[in-house]
């Protein structure tokens, strides 16, 4: 497994890094990447070369949670390393596995394998849902960029997504004035096309924060997912 180990003190991680390598993993240990994520200059192409990202105990919990939120979308597993007694329910909800400080080689192997199996299971369920969602989107008579933006907002749940974040994800470049203007035009076109089906604003503008989807779209998608689950597709 290719692993990215994020830490404030790379030299401190030498022993843990050696353990990971003994288990056959390829490890890239970095403090610079932390700053790149904070400054939002990290690219999906860079992050997606890794299969797992480990957050060192040298990072505070709040700092770690913010970094997770700022990561580009990708198909990678997230791990948190800390004292075992500090693992709470919130950490279990965010990370695929929590790695205790001082874990033996066998315990570390077990945690990585279990996380890999759980991740593959989630991927399969997520893939089924993605197919369902994309089938629904194909019925909305939208152009490619319009579908991409709606799909990204669906994946973001009920979160209000900053315009800059959408611009980076869809156009894969810095959110310049030109890119943001293009985003505004695409959003207007989506609202124009879906006005009759979902109301005045399919994509709602939250001033000063970004965009979020009209709840009616989530209901439209969710009903289809429930139908799939009832049919035994999980």
PAZAPA-4460 file (N, C-alpha, C; in steps of 0.05 Angstrom, whole numbers, plus 32768, in hexadecimal, padded with zeros to 4 digits):
% residues 234
    n_x    n_y    n_z   ca_x   ca_y   ca_z    c_x    c_y    c_z   seq   type   mol
   8011   7FE8   8000   8000   8000   8000   8012   8019   8000     1      X     A
   800B   802D   7FF0   8019   8046   7FEF   800C   8059   8004     2      X     A
   801C   8060   8018   8012   8070   802E   801F   808B   8030     3      X     A
   800F   80A0   8036   8018   80BB   803B   8016   80BF   8059     4      X     A
   802D   80C4   8066   802E   80C9   8083   8031   80E7   8088     5      X     A
   801D   80F3   8092   801D   8110   8097   8025   8115   80B4     6      X     A
   803B   8124   80B8   8046   8129   80D2   8053   8145   80D3     7      X     A
   8054   8150   80EB   8063   8169   80EE   8081   8165   80F1     8      X     A
   8088   814C   80FA   80A4   8146   80FF   80AC   812C   80F2     9      X     A
   80B4   812C   80D9   80BB   8113   80CA   80CF   8101   80D8    10      X     A
   80E3   810D   80E5   80F8   80FD   80F3   80EB   80ED   810A    11      X     A
   80D7   80F7   8116   80C9   80E9   812C   80BC   80CF   8123    12      X     A
   80B6   80CE   8109   80A6   80B7   80FF   80B8   80A0   80F4    13      X     A
   80D2   80A1   80F8   80E4   808E   80EC   80DD   8071   80F4    14      X     A
   80D8   806D   810E   80D2   8052   8117   80B7   8047   810C    15      X     A
   80A3   8059   810C   8088   8051   8102   808A   804D   80E4    16      X     A
   8099   805E   80D6   809C   805B   80B9   80A9   8041   80B2    17      X     A
   80BD   8038   80C3   80CB   801F   80BE   80B7   8008   80C2    18      X     A
   80A6   8009   80D6   8092   7FF5   80DA   8080   7FF1   80C1    19      X     A
   8077   8008   80B6   8066   8008   809F   8074   7FFB   8087    20      X     A
   808E   8001   8084   809D   7FF7   806D   80A2   7FD9   8071    21      X     A
   80A6   7FD0   808A   80AA   7FB3   8090   8091   7FA3   8087    22      X     A
   807A   7FB0   8087   8062   7FA2   807F   805D   7FA4   8061    23      X     A
   8071   7FAE   8052   8070   7FAF   8035   8063   7FC8   802A    24      X     A
   805F   7FDC   803A   8053   7FF5   8030   8068   8009   8026    25      X     A
   8060   8019   8013   8071   802F   8009   8068   8048   8018    26      X     A
   807A   8056   8026   8072   806C   8037   8080   8086   802E    27      X     A
   806F   809B   802D   8079   80B6   8028   8072   80C7   8040    28      X     A
   8087   80CE   804F   8083   80DE   8068   8088   80FB   8062    29      X     A
   8075   810D   806A   8078   8129   8063   806B   813C   8076    30      X     A
   8078   8153   807A   806B   8169   8089   8063   817F   8075    31      X     A
   8070   8180   805E   806A   8194   804A   804E   8191   803E    32      X     A
   8046   8178   803B   802C   8172   802F   8015   817E   8041    33      X     A
   801A   817F   805B   8006   818A   806E   8001   81A7   8066    34      X     A
   8016   81B7   8061   8013   81D3   8059   8006   81D5   803E    35      X     A
   800C   81C3   802C   8000   81C3   8011   7FE2   81BF   8013    36      X     A
   7FD9   81AD   8025   7FBD   81A8   8028   7FAF   81C1   8034    37      X     A
   7FBC   81CD   8049   7FB1   81E4   8056   7FAE   81FC   8042    38      X     A
   7FC2   81FE   8030   7FC1   8214   801D   7FB0   820D   8004    39      X     A
   7FA5   81F5   8004   7F94   81EB   7FEF   7FA1   81EC   7FD4    40      X     A
   7FBB   81E4   7FD4   7FC9   81E2   7FBA   7FCF   81C5   7FB3    41      X     A
   7FC6   81B3   7FC4   7FCA   8196   7FBE   7FB8   818E   7FA8    42      X     A
   7FC1   817C   7F96   7FB1   8174   7F7F   7FA5   8158   7F84    43      X     A
   7F8E   8152   7F79   7F83   8137   7F7B   7F96   8122   7F6F    44      X     A
   7FA5   8129   7F5A   7FB7   8116   7F4D   7FCD   810E   7F61    45      X     A
   7FD7   8121   7F71   7FEC   811A   7F85   7FE1   8109   7F9B    46      X     A
   7FCA   8111   7FA6   7FBF   8102   7FBD   7FB6   80E6   7FB5    47      X     A
   7FAB   80E3   7F9D   7FA1   80C9   7F94   7FB6   80B5   7F8C    48      X     A
   7FCF   80BC   7F8E   7FE4   80A8   7F8A   7FE8   8097   7FA3    49      X     A
   7FDC   80A0   7FB9   7FDE   8091   7FD2   7FC4   8082   7FD8    50      X     A
   7FC8   806A   7FE4   7FB1   805A   7FEB   7FA7   805F   8007    51      X     A
   7FB9   806B   8017   7FB1   8072   8032   7FC0   808A   803C    52      X     A
   7FB3   809A   804E   7FC0   80B1   805A   7FBF   80AE   8078    53      X     A
   7FD6   80B0   8085   7FD8   80AD   80A2   7FDE   80C9   80AE    54      X     A
   7FCD   80D1   80C2   7FD1   80EA   80D0   7FDF   80E4   80EA    55      X     A
   7FF7   80EF   80ED   8008   80EA   8105   7FFD   80F6   811E    56      X     A
   8006   80EB   8135   7FFD   80F6   814F   800A   8111   8154    57      X     A
   801C   811A   8143   8028   8135   8146   8014   814A   813D    58      X     A
   7FFE   8142   8131   7FE9   8155   8129   7FD2   8155   813D    59      X     A
   7FC9   816D   8144   7FB2   8170   8156   7F99   8165   8149    60      X     A
   7F85   815D   8159   7F6C   8152   814E   7F5E   8167   813C    61      X     A
   7F5C   8180   8145   7F4E   8194   8135   7F5D   8199   811B    62      X     A
   7F77   8199   811C   7F87   819D   8104   7F83   8186   80F1    63      X     A
   7F83   816D   80FC   7F7F   8156   80EB   7F63   8156   80DE    64      X     A
   7F4F   815D   80ED   7F33   815E   80E1   7F31   8172   80CB    65      X     A
   7F3F   8189   80CE   7F3E   819E   80B9   7F4D   8194   80A0    66      X     A
   7F63   8186   80A4   7F72   817B   808D   7F61   8167   807E    67      X     A
   7F53   8156   808C   7F41   8142   807F   7F2C   8150   806E    68      X     A
   7F21   8166   8079   7F0D   8175   806A   7F18   8182   8051    69      X     A
   7F32   8189   8052   7F3F   8198   803C   7F4B   8185   8027    70      X     A
   7F4B   816B   802C   7F56   8158   8019   7F45   8157   8000    71      X     A
   7F51   8155   7FE8   7F41   8151   7FD0   7F33   8136   7FD2    72      X     A
   7F1E   8133   7FC2   7F10   8119   7FC1   7F22   8104   7FB6    73      X     A
   7F22   80EC   7FC2   7F33   80D7   7FB8   7F2C   80BC   7FC3    74      X     A
   7F37   80A8   7FB7   7F32   808C   7FC0   7F49   8083   7FD1    75      X     A
   7F4B   808D   7FE9   7F60   8086   7FFB   7F55   8081   8017    76      X     A
   7F63   8072   8027   7F5B   806D   8043   7F68   8081   8055    77      X     A
   7F5A   8088   806B   7F65   809B   807F   7F6A   808D   8099    78      X     A
   7F82   8093   80A4   7F8A   8087   80BD   7F93   809D   80D1    79      X     A
   7F8D   8098   80EA   7F95   80AB   80FF   7FA6   809D   8113    80      X     A
   7FBE   80A7   8119   7FD0   809B   812D   7FCF   80AC   8146    81      X     A
   7FCA   80A0   815D   7FC8   80AE   8176   7FC9   809A   818D    82      X     A
   7FC8   80A5   81A6   7FC6   8094   81BD   7FAB   8086   81BD    83      X     A
   7FAA   806C   81C1   7F92   805D   81BE   7F7A   8067   81CF    84      X     A
   7F80   8071   81E6   7F6B   807A   81F8   7F5D   8094   81EF    85      X     A
   7F6A   80A2   81DB   7F5F   80BB   81D1   7F4C   80B7   81B9    86      X     A
   7F4A   809E   81B0   7F39   8099   8199   7F1C   809C   81A1    87      X     A
   7F0D   80AD   8194   7EF1   80B1   819B   7EDF   80A9   8183    88      X     A
   7EC5   80AC   8187   7EB2   80A4   8172   7EB6   80B5   8159    89      X     A
   7EBD   80CF   815D   7EC0   80E1   8146   7ED7   80D7   8134    90      X     A
   7EED   80CE   8141   7F04   80C4   8131   7EFC   80AB   8122    91      X     A
   7EED   8099   812F   7EE4   8081   8122   7ED2   8086   810A    92      X     A
   7EC4   809C   810A   7EB2   80A4   80F4   7EC2   80B0   80DD    93      X     A
   7ED9   80BC   80E3   7EE8   80CA   80CE   7EFC   80B7   80C1    94      X     A
   7F0A   80A6   80D1   7F20   8097   80C7   7F19   807A   80C2    95      X     A
   7F27   806D   80AF   7F23   8051   80A9   7F2E   8040   80C0    96      X     A
   7F43   804A   80CD   7F4E   803C   80E5   7F5E   804F   80F5    97      X     A
   7F5F   804B   810F   7F70   805A   8121   7F87   8049   812A    98      X     A
   7FA0   8053   8127   7FB8   8043   812D   7FC4   804C   8148    99      X     A
   7FC3   803B   815C   7FCE   8043   8176   7FEC   8047   8175   100      X     A
   7FF6   805A   8184   8013   805E   8187   801F   8045   8195   101      X     A
   8034   803B   818B   8041   8023   8198   8035   8009   818F   102      X     A
   8023   8009   817A   8017   7FF0   8171   802D   7FDE   8166   103      X     A
   802A   7FC4   816C   803D   7FB0   8162   803B   7FAD   8144   104      X     A
   804E   7FA0   8138   804E   7F9C   811B   8035   7F8C   8113   105      X     A
   802E   7F78   8122   8017   7F67   811C   7FFD   7F77   811E   106      X     A
   7FFB   7F88   8134   7FE3   7F98   8137   7FE0   7FAC   8120   107      X     A
   7FF7   7FB7   8118   7FF6   7FCB   8102   7FEE   7FBD   80E8   108      X     A
   7FF8   7FA5   80E3   7FF0   7F96   80CB   7FD2   7F90   80CB   109      X     A
   7FC8   7F88   80E3   7FAB   7F82   80E5   7F9A   7F9B   80E0   110      X     A
   7FA2   7FB1   80EB   7F92   7FCA   80E7   7F91   7FD2   80C9   111      X     A
   7FA8   7FD0   80BC   7FA9   7FD8   809F   7F99   7FC5   808E   112      X     A
   7F9A   7FAB   8094   7F8B   7F97   8085   7F6D   7F9A   8089   113      X     A
   7F64   7F9E   80A2   7F48   7FA2   80A8   7F3D   7FBB   809A   114      X     A
   7F4D   7FD1   809B   7F45   7FEA   808E   7F43   7FE6   8070   115      X     A
   7F55   7FD6   8064   7F54   7FD1   8047   7F3B   7FC2   8040   116      X     A
   7F34   7FAD   804F   7F1C   7F9D   804A   7F03   7FAF   804D   117      X     A
   7F02   7FBE   8063   7EEA   7FCF   8067   7EE7   7FE4   8051   118      X     A
   7EFE   7FEF   8048   7EFE   8003   8033   7EF4   7FF7   8019   119      X     A
   7EFC   7FDF   8012   7EF4   7FD2   7FFA   7ED6   7FCD   7FFB   120      X     A
   7ECC   7FC5   8012   7EAF   7FC0   8015   7E9F   7FDA   8012   121      X     A
   7EAA   7FF0   801D   7E9C   800A   801A   7E9D   8013   7FFD   122      X     A
   7EB4   800E   7FF0   7EB6   8016   7FD4   7EA1   8009   7FC3   123      X     A
   7E9C   7FEF   7FC9   7E88   7FE0   7FB9   7E6C   7FEC   7FBD   124      X     A
   7E66   7FF1   7FD6   7E4B   7FFD   7FDC   7E49   8019   7FD0   125      X     A
   7E5F   8028   7FD2   7E5F   8043   7FC7   7E5D   8043   7FA9   126      X     A
   7E6A   802F   7F9C   7E69   802C   7F7F   7E4C   8027   7F75   127      X     A
   7E3E   8016   7F84   7E22   8011   7F7D   7E11   802A   7F7F   128      X     A
   7E16   803A   7F94   7E07   8053   7F97   7E0F   8067   7F81   129      X     A
   7E29   8068   7F7B   7E31   807B   7F66   7E24   8074   7F4B   130      X     A
   7E22   805A   7F45   7E15   8053   7F2C   7DF8   805C   7F2C   131      X     A
   7DEB   8058   7F43   7DCF   8061   7F45   7DCC   807F   7F41   132      X     A
   7DDE   808E   7F4F   7DDD   80AB   7F4D   7DE2   80B4   7F31   133      X     A
   7DF6   80A9   7F24   7DFD   80B1   7F09   7DE6   80AA   7EF5   134      X     A
   7DD8   8094   7EFA   7DC1   808E   7EE9   7DAB   80A3   7EEC   135      X     A
   7DA7   80AC   7F05   7D94   80C1   7F0A   7D9C   80DB   7EFC   136      X     A
   7DB6   80E1   7EFE   7DC0   80FA   7EF1   7DBD   80F9   7ED3   137      X     A
   7DC0   80E2   7EC7   7DBE   80DF   7EAA   7DA2   80E6   7EA1   138      X     A
   7D8E   80E5   7EB3   7D73   80EB   7EAC   7D6C   8109   7EAF   139      X     A
   7D80   8119   7EB8   7D7B   8135   7EBE   7D81   8148   7EA7   140      X     A
   7D8A   813C   7E90   7D8F   814D   7E78   7DA3   8163   7E7E   141      X     A
   7DB9   815C   7E8B   7DCE   8170   7E91   7DE7   816A   7E80   142      X     A
   7DF6   817F   7E7A   7E10   817C   7E6D   7E25   8172   7E81   143      X     A
   7E3C   816B   7E76   7E50   815D   7E87   7E58   816D   7EA0   144      X     A
   7E60   8187   7E9C   7E69   8197   7EB3   7E52   819B   7EC7   145      X     A
   7E3A   819D   7EBC   7E23   81A0   7ECE   7E1E   8187   7EDF   146      X     A
   7E21   8170   7ED2   7E1F   8157   7EE1   7E35   8154   7EF6   147      X     A
   7E4D   815B   7EEE   7E64   8159   7F01   7E60   8169   7F1A   148      X     A
   7E55   8181   7F17   7E51   8193   7F2E   7E3A   8188   7F3F   149      X     A
   7E24   8180   7F33   7E0E   8174   7F43   7E18   815B   7F51   150      X     A
   7E27   814A   7F44   7E31   8132   7F50   7E44   8137   7F67   151      X     A
   7E55   814C   7F64   7E67   8153   7F7A   7E57   815D   7F92   152      X     A
   7E42   816C   7F8D   7E32   8177   7FA3   7E22   8160   7FB1   153      X     A
   7E1A   814C   7FA1   7E0C   8135   7FAD   7E1F   8126   7FBF   154      X     A
   7E38   8122   7FB6   7E4C   8114   7FC7   7E53   8124   7FE0   155      X     A
   7E4F   813E   7FDF   7E56   814F   7FF6   7E3F   8150   800B   156      X     A
   7E29   8142   8005   7E13   8140   8018   7E06   815B   801D   157      X     A
   7DFE   8161   8036   7DF0   817A   803B   7E04   8191   8042   158      X     A
   7E1E   818C   803C   7E32   81A0   8041   7E30   81B7   802D   159      X     A
   7E34   81D0   8035   7E36   81E6   8022   7E53   81E6   8018   160      X     A
   7E56   81E3   7FFE   7E71   81E0   7FF2   7E7B   81FB   7FE7   161      X     A
   7E93   8204   7FF0   7E9E   821D   7FE6   7EA1   821C   7FC8   162      X     A
   7E9D   8233   7FBB   7E9F   8235   7F9E   7EBC   822E   7F95   163      X     A
   7ED0   8236   7FA5   7EEC   8230   7F9F   7EF1   8212   7F9E   164      X     A
   7EE5   8204   7FB1   7EE9   81E7   7FB2   7EDD   81D9   7F99   165      X     A
   7EC5   81E1   7F91   7EB9   81D6   7F7A   7EC9   81DC   7F61   166      X     A
   7ED3   81F4   7F5F   7EE4   81FC   7F48   7EFD   81EB   7F46   167      X     A
   7F0A   81E6   7F5C   7F22   81D5   7F5C   7F1C   81B9   7F53   168      X     A
   7F06   81AE   7F5E   7EFF   8192   7F58   7EF5   818E   7F3B   169      X     A
   7EE6   81A0   7F31   7EDA   819D   7F16   7EEC   81A6   7F00   170      X     A
   7EFA   81BC   7F04   7F0C   81C7   7EEF   7F29   81BF   7EF3   171      X     A
   7F2F   81B5   7F0B   7F4A   81AC   7F13   7F5F   81C2   7F0E   172      X     A
   7F58   81DA   7F16   7F6A   81F0   7F15   7F63   8204   7F2B   173      X     A
   7F75   8217   7F2F   7F70   822C   7F44   7F56   823B   7F3E   174      X     A
   7F46   8242   7F52   7F2D   824F   7F4F   7F30   826D   7F47   175      X     A
   7F38   8272   7F2E   7F3C   828D   7F25   7F20   829A   7F20   176      X     A
   7F20   82B4   7F1B   7F07   82C2   7F16   7EF8   82B6   7EFE   177      X     A
   7F08   82AE   7EEA   7EFD   82A2   7ED1   7EEF   8287   7ED8   178      X     A
   7EFD   8277   7EE8   7EF2   825D   7EEF   7ED8   8260   7F00   179      X     A
   7ED9   8272   7F13   7EC2   8277   7F24   7EAA   8282   7F14   180      X     A
   7EB0   8292   7F00   7E9B   829D   7EEF   7E8E   8286   7EDF   181      X     A
   7E9F   8273   7ED5   7E95   825C   7EC7   7E84   824B   7ED9   182      X     A
   7E8C   8248   7EF2   7E7C   8238   7F05   7E61   8245   7F09   183      X     A
   7E60   825F   7F0C   7E46   826D   7F0F   7E34   8268   7EF8   184      X     A
   7E3F   8269   7EE0   7E2F   8265   7EC8   7E24   8248   7EC7   185      X     A
   7E35   8235   7ECE   7E2C   8219   7ECE   7E15   8215   7EE2   186      X     A
   7E19   8220   7EFA   7E04   821E   7F0F   7DEA   822A   7F06   187      X     A
   7DEB   8241   7EF9   7DD3   824E   7EEE   7DC5   823C   7EDA   188      X     A
   7DD5   822F   7EC9   7DC9   821D   7EB4   7DBC   8205   7EC1   189      X     A
   7DC9   81FA   7ED6   7DBD   81E4   7EE4   7DA2   81EC   7EF0   190      X     A
   7DA1   8203   7EFD   7D88   820C   7F0A   7D73   8211   7EF5   191      X     A
   7D7C   821B   7EDE   7D69   8221   7EC9   7D5C   8207   7EBE   192      X     A
   7D6D   81F2   7EBB   7D63   81D9   7EB0   7D52   81C9   7EC4   193      X     A
   7D59   81CB   7EDE   7D4B   81BB   7EF2   7D36   81C9   7F02   194      X     A
   7D31   81E2   7EFA   7D1E   81F3   7F09   7D02   81E6   7F0B   195      X     A
   7CF9   81DA   7EF5   7CDE   81CF   7EF5   7CDC   81B6   7F07   196      X     A
   7CF2   81A7   7F09   7CF1   818D   7F18   7CF7   8190   7F35   197      X     A
   7D0A   81A2   7F3C   7D14   81A4   7F57   7D0F   81BF   7F65   198      X     A
   7D02   81D1   7F57   7CFD   81EB   7F64   7D0E   8201   7F58   199      X     A
   7D0C   8219   7F64   7D19   8230   7F59   7D38   822D   7F57   200      X     A
   7D44   8220   7F6C   7D61   821D   7F6C   7D68   8200   7F73   201      X     A
   7D70   81F1   7F5F   7D7A   81D6   7F64   7D94   81D8   7F73   202      X     A
   7DA5   81EB   7F6A   7DBE   81F0   7F79   7DBA   820B   7F87   203      X     A
   7DBA   820A   7FA1   7DB4   8222   7FB1   7DCE   8231   7FB8   204      X     A
   7DCD   824B   7FB7   7DE4   825C   7FBE   7DE2   8264   7FDB   205      X     A
   7DF7   825E   7FEA   7DF9   8268   8006   7E0E   827E   8005   206      X     A
   7E05   8297   8006   7E17   82AD   8002   7E2E   82AD   8016   207      X     A
   7E46   82B1   800B   7E5E   82B1   801C   7E68   8296   8023   208      X     A
   7E59   8280   801C   7E62   8265   8023   7E65   8253   800B   209      X     A
   7E52   8253   7FF9   7E55   8242   7FE1   7E3A   8238   7FD7   210      X     A
   7E3A   821F   7FCE   7E22   8213   7FC2   7E1A   81FA   7FD1   211      X     A
   7E00   81F4   7FD1   7DF6   81DA   7FDB   7DDE   81D2   7FCA   212      X     A
   7DD8   81B8   7FCA   7DC1   81AF   7FBA   7DA7   81B2   7FC8   213      X     A
   7D92   81B6   7FB8   7D77   81B6   7FC2   7D71   819A   7FCE   214      X     A
   7D64   8199   7FE4   7D5E   817F   7FF1   7D4E   816C   7FDF   215      X     A
   7D3F   8177   7FCD   7D2F   8167   7FBB   7D40   8155   7FAA   216      X     A
   7D58   815E   7FA3   7D6A   814D   7F93   7D74   8136   7FA3   217      X     A
   7D7A   813B   7FBD   7D83   8125   7FCE   7D6D   8111   7FD1   218      X     A
   7D54   811A   7FD5   7D3D   8108   7FD8   7D3A   80F7   7FBE   219      X     A
   7D3E   8104   7FA7   7D3B   80F6   7F8D   7D50   80E0   7F8B   220      X     A
   7D69   80E6   7F93   7D7F   80D2   7F92   7D7A   80BD   7FA7   221      X     A
   7D73   80C5   7FC0   7D71   80B3   7FD7   7D5C   809E   7FD2   222      X     A
   7D45   80A5   7FC6   7D30   8092   7FC0   7D3A   807C   7FAE   223      X     A
   7D4B   8082   7F9B   7D56   806E   7F89   7D69   805B   7F98   224      X     A
   7D79   8067   7FAA   7D8B   8056   7FBA   7D7C   8043   7FCC   225      X     A
   7D66   804D   7FD8   7D56   803C   7FEA   7D4A   8025   7FDA   226      X     A
   7D41   802A   7FC1   7D36   8016   7FB0   7D4B   8000   7FAA   227      X     A
   7D64   8008   7FA5   7D7A   7FF5   7FA0   7D7F   7FE4   7FB8   228      X     A
   7D80   7FF1   7FD0   7D85   7FE2   7FE9   7D6F   7FCE   7FEE   229      X     A
   7D56   7FD6   7FE8   7D3F   7FC4   7FED   7D40   7FAC   7FDB   230      X     A
   7D4D   7FB0   7FC3   7D50   7F9A   7FB0   7D67   7F88   7FB7   231      X     A
   7D76   7F8F   7FCC   7D8C   7F7E   7FD5   7DA7   7F86   7FCA   232      X     A
   7DA9   7F9D   7FBD   7DC2   7FA6   7FB1   7DD0   7FB7   7FC7   233      X     A
   7DE6   7FAD   7FD2   7DF4   7FBB   7FE8   7E11   7FBB   7FE2   234      X     A
***
